[in-house]
C-alpha cells in the first residue's frame, strides 16, 4: 500500500516554470558567452601583443578559465541546491553572474593599469564560472521535477534552447553595439556596453525567479526529513556511483559539449580567422544560423519522449563523425572561394633546419623558420613543413621560390600567387552556404543535447540530484567544451592546417559514442519521486 502523498504546498504552474527557467538560462549564458563573442576586442584591450594570433590565444585561454571553474561551482552550488533548495540557489547564482559580467564592462584596460587588468579579468571570469556551475543543474532539475513524466524531455529541452538563445542574444547585442559605434569606438569603449547590459538582464531574472515556488520534489523531501546531510559524499561513496558519474562525464557531457561549441564558437572563429570573413558578416552568419537552429533542441527533446533518450544522441554522434570535415570544407570553399582556390593552386611549403614554433610566444620567434611560420599563422594561411639539413629557411608558394622570407616578402608573394589580401564579405549566395553548414552542425547538436537534461535528471536520485548531475556535467562541458576554442586554435597555429583543430571534436565525439553505446541505460519515463 502506497503512503499518503505529502502536501508540499503551493507549486508553480508548469508553463511559468518553463518560461522563467528558460529566460534565466538565456540571460545566464548571455553573460558567459558575450566574452567569447567579443574575444577579438578583449584580446586587443587586455592582452596586447605584436601578434594578433597570440593575443587571441590568451583571450581564449581566459575564456576557458571560466569554464574551468564550473566544476567548483557545481560542487558548491550542488550541495546548496540539495541542502537548501533549488529556488534560493538559483537566486545566488544569477546574482553572482550578473554582478561579475557587469564588472567586466567597468574594468580598466591593460593600457590604463598594466598587468592588473588581465588579472582582474581572470578573477571575474572565475566568478562567472562559479555561478554558471550552479545554473544548469538547477534549471534542468527544477523543470524536470515539475514536468509530467511523459513530457519531461520536451519540457527540459527548452533549457538547452535557452543555452543557444544566450549565444544568439550575445551575437545580437554585440552587432547592435557594432552598429552604434564605429570599429574604433567599439574597440575603445563600445565593447563595454554588452557587459553593462547584463544589469538589465539581472533585474529581469531576479524579478521572474522570485515569483517561483520551490520544487515539489525537494519540498516533499524537506517535509519528510529526507534531505541529504552530505550530498557530495552520498554521490561518490561507492564504485557504482563513481562509474555513473564517469559515464555521464565522458559519454554524455564531453560529447554533446564539443559538438555544441563547434556549432557556435568554433564556427565563428573558423570563418573569422581561417576563412578570413570580416567580423560583422561573420557574426551575422553565425547569429542567423543560431536563430534558425534553436528549434532543433526542442524537437529532439520532444522526440526523446517518444523513442527514448539514447537513439538521438547516438545518431548525432555518428553523423558528427561522418560530416565534421565536409561541413568545414564547405564553409571554407563558400566563404572565401579565392582563398580556397589559392591554397589548392599554390600551396605554401616552408623548408628549414629548425622550424620550431611556439604559438603562445608574445615576442619574436627564436628561429628564422619559426618567424616565417609566425608570419603565415597570423594571416591564417595554411602551410606544409619540410626539413632541410642546413641553411636559411625557404618558402615556396606554388612553383615560385621566394628570394626573401621576411614578413613583407611573404605578403608580396602571397598576393602575386592570387591569395586575397585582408578579410572579405562573401556574396549573399555564398553566405547562405556557410550558414547552411553551421545549421547542420547545430542540428547534430540538437540531436545530442536536446534529450540530455531529462536523461541526466532521470539518472540520479532526488536526494543528491543537484550535486550528482552538476559535477560531471560541468567538468565535461567546462574542460572539454570550454577549452575547445583555445585547443582548436592552438592546433591550427601549430600545424599550419586550418582544419586540423577539427580532429579534437572528432576524437572526443568518437570516445563519447563508444561509452554511450555500451554504458548509458535508457531512462525515458522513469519516476522522479
C-alpha positions in Angstrom: 0.0 0.0 0.0 1.4 3.4 -1.1 1.9 6.0 1.7 -0.4 9.1 1.6 1.1 11.9 -0.5 2.8 14.7 1.3 1.2 18.1 1.0 4.1 20.2 -0.5 2.1 23.4 -0.5 1.6 25.7 -3.5 3.5 24.8 -6.7 4.3 27.0 -9.7 2.4 26.4 -12.9 4.5 24.3 -15.4 4.3 27.0 -18.1 5.6 29.7 -15.7 8.4 27.3 -14.6 9.5 26.7 -18.2 9.3 30.4 -19.2 11.2 31.5 -16.1 13.9 28.8 -16.2 14.4 29.3 -20.0 14.7 33.1 -19.7 17.1 32.7 -16.8 19.2 30.3 -18.8 19.2 32.6 -21.8 20.4 35.5 -19.7 22.9 33.5 -17.7 24.5 32.1 -20.8 24.4 35.5 -22.5 26.6 36.8 -19.6 29.0 33.9 -20.2 29.1 34.0 -24.0 29.4 37.7 -24.6 33.0 37.4 -23.6 33.6 34.8 -26.3 31.7 36.8 -28.9 34.0 39.8 -28.2 37.2 37.7 -27.8 39.0 39.6 -30.6 38.3 43.0 -28.9 39.1 41.6 -25.5 42.4 40.4 -26.8 43.3 43.9 -28.0 42.4 45.6 -24.7 43.7 43.1 -22.2 46.3 41.0 -23.9 48.1 43.4 -26.3 50.8 41.8 -28.4 52.6 42.4 -31.6 50.9 39.2 -32.9 47.1 39.2 -33.1 47.0 35.4 -33.1 48.9 35.3 -29.8 46.6 37.9 -28.3 43.5 35.9 -29.4 45.0 32.7 -27.9 45.5 34.4 -24.5 41.9 35.8 -24.6 40.6 32.3 -25.5 42.6 30.8 -22.6 40.9 33.3 -20.3 37.6 32.3 -21.8 38.4 28.8 -20.9 39.3 29.8 -17.3 35.6 30.5 -16.7 34.7 27.0 -17.9 37.5 25.5 -15.8 35.9 26.9 -12.6 32.5 25.5 -13.4 33.1 22.1 -11.6 34.0 24.0 -8.4 30.7 26.0 -8.8 28.9 22.7 -9.4 30.2 21.3 -6.1 29.4 24.4 -4.1 26.0 25.1 -5.5 25.1 21.5 -6.0 25.5 21.0 -2.2 23.5 24.1 -1.6 20.8 23.0 -4.0 20.4 19.6 -2.3 20.6 21.1 1.2 18.8 24.4 0.9 16.6 24.1 -2.2 16.6 24.7 -5.9 15.0 28.2 -5.8 17.3 30.0 -3.4 20.4 28.5 -5.0 19.1 30.0 -8.3 19.0 33.5 -6.8 22.6 33.3 -5.6 24.0 32.1 -8.9 22.2 34.7 -11.0 23.2 37.5 -8.8 26.9 36.4 -8.8 26.8 36.0 -12.6 25.2 39.3 -13.3 27.4 41.3 -11.0 30.6 39.7 -12.4 29.6 40.3 -16.0 28.7 44.0 -15.4 32.1 44.4 -13.6 33.9 43.3 -16.7 32.3 46.2 -18.5 33.8 48.6 -15.9 37.4 47.2 -15.9 40.3 49.5 -16.9 42.3 48.0 -19.8 45.9 47.0 -20.0 46.9 50.4 -21.4 45.5 52.0 -18.2 46.7 49.8 -15.4 49.0 47.3 -17.0 49.2 43.7 -15.9 46.5 44.2 -13.2 43.9 44.5 -16.0 44.2 40.9 -17.2 44.5 39.6 -13.7 41.2 41.3 -12.7 39.6 39.9 -15.9 40.7 36.4 -15.0 39.2 36.8 -11.4 35.9 37.9 -12.9 35.9 35.0 -15.3 36.4 32.8 -12.3 33.4 34.3 -10.6 31.3 33.7 -13.7 32.4 30.1 -13.9 31.5 29.5 -10.3 28.0 31.0 -10.9 27.4 29.0 -14.1 28.4 25.8 -12.3 25.2 26.1 -10.3 22.9 27.3 -13.1 22.4 24.4 -15.5 21.8 21.6 -13.0 19.3 23.8 -11.0 17.4 24.8 -14.1 17.2 21.3 -15.5 16.2 19.7 -12.2 13.6 22.5 -11.4 11.8 22.0 -14.8 12.0 18.2 -14.7 10.7 18.0 -11.2 7.6 20.0 -12.3 7.1 18.2 -15.7 4.7 15.3 -16.4 6.6 12.0 -16.7 5.9 11.6 -20.5 6.7 15.1 -21.4 9.9 15.5 -19.4 12.2 15.5 -22.5 10.1 18.1 -24.2 9.8 20.5 -21.3 13.5 20.3 -20.3 14.6 20.8 -23.9 13.7 24.5 -23.5 16.7 24.8 -21.2 19.0 23.8 -24.0 17.2 26.1 -26.4 18.0 28.8 -23.7 21.7 28.0 -23.9 21.6 28.5 -27.7 19.4 31.6 -27.1 22.1 33.0 -24.8 24.7 32.7 -27.5 22.3 34.3 -30.1 21.5 37.2 -27.7 25.2 37.8 -27.2 25.6 38.0 -31.0 22.7 40.4 -31.4 23.8 42.7 -28.7 27.3 42.8 -30.0 26.0 43.5 -33.5 23.8 46.3 -32.1 26.8 47.8 -30.3 28.9 47.5 -33.5 26.1 49.3 -35.4 26.0 52.2 -33.0 29.8 52.5 -32.6 32.3 52.6 -35.4 35.1 49.9 -35.3 37.5 52.2 -33.5 34.8 53.1 -30.9 33.8 49.5 -30.4 37.5 48.7 -29.6 38.0 51.7 -27.3 34.7 51.8 -25.3 31.8 50.3 -27.2 32.7 46.7 -26.1 31.7 47.7 -22.5 28.0 48.2 -23.4 27.2 44.5 -23.9 28.7 43.7 -20.5 26.9 46.5 -18.7 23.6 45.4 -20.4 23.8 42.5 -18.0 22.5 44.7 -15.2 19.1 45.0 -17.1 19.0 41.2 -17.6 19.9 40.6 -13.9 16.9 42.7 -12.8 14.6 40.7 -15.0 16.0 37.4 -13.8 15.6 38.3 -10.1 12.0 39.5 -10.6 11.0 36.4 -12.6 12.6 33.9 -10.3 11.3 35.5 -7.1 7.8 34.6 -8.4 8.5 30.9 -8.4 7.9 28.4 -5.6 10.2 25.6 -4.5 10.3 22.3 -6.5 7.6 19.9 -5.2 10.1 17.0 -5.1 12.5 19.0 -2.9 9.7 20.3 -0.7 8.4 16.7 -0.2 11.8 15.5 0.9 12.2 18.5 3.2 8.8 17.9 4.9 9.7 14.2 5.3 13.1 14.9 6.7 14.9 13.0 3.9 17.3 15.7 2.7 20.9 14.5 2.2 23.3 15.5 5.1 26.4 15.3 2.8 25.3 15.3 -0.9 28.9 15.2 -2.1 29.7 12.1 -0.1 26.5 10.4 -1.0 27.2 11.0 -4.7 30.6 9.4 -4.5 30.7 6.8 -1.7 30.7 3.6 -3.9 32.1 2.4 -7.2 28.7 2.1 -8.9 28.1 5.8 -8.2 31.6 6.7 -9.5 31.0 4.6 -12.6 27.8 6.5 -13.3 29.5 9.9 -12.8 32.3 8.9 -15.2 29.9 7.6 -17.8 28.0 10.9 -17.7 31.3 12.9 -17.8 33.0 11.2 -20.8 30.0 9.7 -22.6 27.4 12.4 -22.4 28.6 15.8 -21.4 32.0 15.7 -23.2 30.5 14.6 -26.5 27.5 16.9 -26.6 29.6 19.9 -25.5 32.3 19.7 -28.2 29.5 19.4 -30.8 27.7 22.4 -29.3 30.8 24.6 -29.1 31.9 23.5 -32.6 28.5 24.7 -33.9 28.7 28.0 -32.1 32.1 29.4 -31.2 34.4 27.2 -33.3 32.3 28.0 -36.4 32.6 31.7 -35.7 36.4 31.6 -35.1 36.9 29.4 -38.1 35.1 31.7 -40.6 36.7 34.8 -39.0 40.3 33.5 -38.9 40.8 30.7 -41.3 38.2 31.7 -43.9 39.0 35.4 -43.4 35.4 36.6 -43.4 35.1 40.1 -41.9 33.9 40.2 -38.3 30.5 41.8 -38.8 29.3 39.5 -41.7 30.8 36.5 -39.8 28.7 37.4 -36.7 25.6 37.9 -38.8 26.0 34.5 -40.5 26.6 32.7 -37.1 23.8 34.7 -35.5 21.3 33.8 -38.2 22.4 30.1 -38.0 21.9 30.1 -34.3 18.4 31.7 -34.6 17.3 29.1 -37.2 18.7 26.3 -35.0 17.1 26.9 -31.7 14.2 24.6 -32.6 16.4 21.6 -33.0 16.9 21.3 -29.2 13.1 21.3 -28.6 12.4 18.9 -31.5 14.8 16.2 -30.2 13.8 16.7 -26.6 10.2 16.1 -27.7 11.3 13.1 -29.8 13.2 11.6 -26.9 9.9 11.2 -25.1 8.6 9.1 -28.0 11.6 6.9 -28.9 13.9 7.2 -25.9 16.9 9.4 -24.9 19.7 7.1 -26.4 18.8 6.9 -30.1 19.0 10.6 -31.0 22.3 11.0 -29.0 23.9 8.0 -30.7 22.7 9.1 -34.1 24.0 12.6 -33.6 27.5 11.4 -32.6 27.7 9.1 -35.6 26.7 11.8 -38.0 29.2 14.3 -36.5 32.0 11.8 -37.1 30.9 11.5 -40.7 30.1 15.1 -41.5 32.6 17.3 -39.5 35.3 17.7 -42.1 33.0 18.0 -45.2 31.0 20.8 -43.4 34.0 22.8 -42.5 35.4 22.4 -46.1 32.0 23.7 -47.3 32.4 26.8 -45.1 35.9 27.4 -46.5 35.0 26.9 -50.1 31.8 29.0 -50.0 33.0 31.7 -47.6 36.2 32.7 -49.4 36.5 30.8 -52.7 39.5 32.8 -53.8 41.5 31.8 -50.7 40.4 28.1 -51.0 41.4 28.1 -54.7 44.7 29.8 -54.0 45.6 27.2 -51.3 44.8 24.4 -53.7 46.5 26.0 -56.7 49.6 27.5 -54.9 50.2 25.6 -51.7 52.7 27.1 -49.3 55.7 24.9 -48.3 58.2 26.0 -45.7 61.6 24.3 -45.6 64.0 24.8 -42.8 66.5 23.0 -40.5 64.9 24.3 -37.3 61.2 25.2 -37.7 60.3 25.2 -34.0 57.3 27.4 -33.5 55.6 28.5 -30.3 52.0 29.8 -31.0 51.9 31.4 -27.5 55.2 33.4 -27.8 54.5 37.1 -27.3 57.9 38.0 -28.5 59.8 37.3 -31.8 60.1 33.6 -32.6 63.5 32.1 -31.7 64.4 30.8 -35.2 64.2 32.3 -38.7 62.0 29.4 -39.8 59.8 30.0 -36.8 59.4 33.6 -37.8 58.2 32.5 -41.2 55.6 30.2 -39.7 54.5 33.1 -37.4 54.0 35.3 -40.4 51.8 32.7 -42.1 49.9 31.8 -39.0 48.8 35.4 -38.2 47.4 35.6 -41.7 45.5 32.3 -41.4 47.4 30.8 -44.3 47.8 27.0 -44.5 51.3 25.7 -44.9 53.3 22.4 -45.1 56.7 21.9 -43.5 59.7 20.1 -44.9 63.0 19.6 -43.2 66.4 20.5 -44.7 69.8 19.8 -43.1 71.2 23.4 -43.0 70.8 26.9 -44.3 68.2 29.6 -44.1 64.5 28.8 -44.5 63.0 28.5 -47.9 59.4 29.4 -48.8 57.7 28.1 -51.9 54.3 29.4 -52.9 53.1 27.2 -55.7 56.0 26.9 -58.1 57.7 30.1 -57.0 60.5 30.1 -54.5 60.7 33.4 -52.6 64.1 35.1 -52.7 63.4 36.7 -49.2 61.4 35.4 -46.2 60.7 38.5 -44.2 57.1 39.5 -43.4 56.8 41.9 -46.3 58.3 39.5 -48.9 55.8 36.8 -47.8 52.9 39.2 -48.1 54.0 40.1 -51.7 54.5 36.5 -52.6 51.0 35.6 -51.4 49.4 38.4 -53.3 51.3 37.6 -56.5 50.1 33.9 -56.2 46.5 35.0 -56.0 45.9 34.9 -52.3 43.4 37.6 -51.3 44.7 40.3 -49.1 42.7 41.1 -46.0 39.3 39.9 -45.0 36.3 39.5 -47.3 32.5 39.8 -47.2 31.0 36.9 -49.1 28.1 37.4 -51.5 24.7 36.5 -50.2 24.5 33.2 -52.0 27.8 32.1 -50.6 26.9 33.4 -47.1 23.8 31.1 -47.2 26.0 28.1 -47.9 28.2 28.9 -44.9 25.1 29.3 -42.8 23.8 26.0 -44.0 26.9 24.2 -42.9 26.7 25.7 -39.4 22.9 24.9 -39.2 23.7 21.3 -40.0 26.2 21.1 -37.1 23.6 22.8 -34.9 21.1 20.1 -36.0 23.6 17.5 -34.7 24.0 19.5 -31.5 20.2 19.4 -31.1 20.2 15.6 -31.5 22.8 15.1 -28.8 21.9 18.0 -26.5 18.1 18.1 -26.7 17.3 14.9 -24.7 20.1 15.3 -22.2 18.6 17.3 -19.4 15.8 14.8 -18.9 18.3 11.9 -19.2 20.6 13.4 -16.5 17.8 14.1 -14.1 16.4 10.6 -14.5 19.8 9.0 -13.9 20.2 10.4 -10.3 18.2 10.1 -7.1 16.4 13.1 -5.8 18.4 13.4 -2.5 21.7 14.1 -4.3 20.4 15.0 -7.8 21.7 18.6 -7.9 25.2 17.6 -6.8 25.4 14.3 -8.8 24.2 15.9 -12.0 26.1 19.2 -11.8 29.6 17.8 -11.1 30.1 15.5 -14.2 28.1 17.9 -16.4 30.3 20.9 -15.6 33.6 19.0 -15.7 32.7 17.7 -19.1 31.3 20.9 -20.5 33.8 23.1 -18.7 37.0 21.4 -19.8 36.2 19.5 -23.0 34.0 22.4 -24.3 35.3 25.5 -22.6 38.8 25.0 -23.8 37.8 23.8 -27.3 38.3 27.2 -29.0 41.8 27.5 -27.4 42.8 23.9 -28.2 41.5 24.2 -31.7 43.2 27.4 -32.4 46.5 26.2 -30.9 46.4 23.0 -33.1 45.8 25.2 -36.2 48.6 27.6 -35.3 51.0 24.8 -34.5 50.2 22.6 -37.5 49.6 25.2 -40.2 46.4 23.3 -41.2 43.2 25.4 -40.7 41.2 22.1 -40.5 43.5 20.3 -38.1 41.7 21.5 -35.0 38.5 19.6 -36.0 40.3 16.4 -35.0 39.8 17.4 -31.4 36.0 17.4 -31.9 36.1 14.2 -33.8 38.3 12.4 -31.2 36.1 13.4 -28.2 32.9 12.5 -30.1 34.3 9.1 -31.0 35.1 8.3 -27.4 31.7 9.6 -26.2 29.9 7.4 -28.8 31.6 4.3 -27.6 30.7 5.0 -23.9 27.1 5.9 -24.6 26.6 2.8 -26.8 28.0 0.5 -24.1 27.3 2.2 -20.8 24.3 4.5 -20.8 20.9 3.0 -19.9 17.6 4.1 -21.3 15.8 6.3 -18.8 12.8 7.8 -20.6 9.6 7.7 -18.4 11.3 7.0 -15.1 9.5 8.1 -11.9 11.5 11.0 -10.3 9.8 10.6 -6.9 
